[in-house]
């Protein structure tokens, strides 16, 4: 999207919700006059800004999801290592208990 356009101004000065609301409302006569736009051009510019913002938001959410997946995989690996360590320690403790019981019997 080119800067110094109505679409860029819409993107920079509005939220996604505001642009969604604008698309279901009549075109703003003040904007149309200031930017010398027809109603069709006004709607196309608002839509262009909204599409860009939603695309950016989707990319950000995708990146965050990928990061969270990577973290979940690392945490799962760590949990597996800790579980294996706990099993090994439990086995060693059981062996020591068995040895202690055998000594007590003698």
C-alpha positions, 0 to 999 in steps of 0.5 A: 500500500502506498503512503499518502493515500486514503487507504494508508491513512485508514490503516494508520488511524483506525483499528480493525473494528473501526474499519469493519464498522466503516464498511457497513456504514455509509461512506464518510462525506468528509473523507470523500471530499478531503481525499477526492474519492467517490463512494466506491473508491472510499469503500475500496480504500477502507477495504484495502486498509482492512485487508492489510491489517488483517493480513498483518494480524494473521501473520503475527498470530501465525508467528506467535503460534509457531513460537508457542509450538516450539516452546511446547515441544521444548517443554515436552522434551524437558518433561520426558527427560525429568520423567526418565530421571525420576524413573531412574532415581526411583529404581535406584531407591528401590534397589537400595531399599531391597539391599537394606531389607536384606541386611536387616534380615541377616 
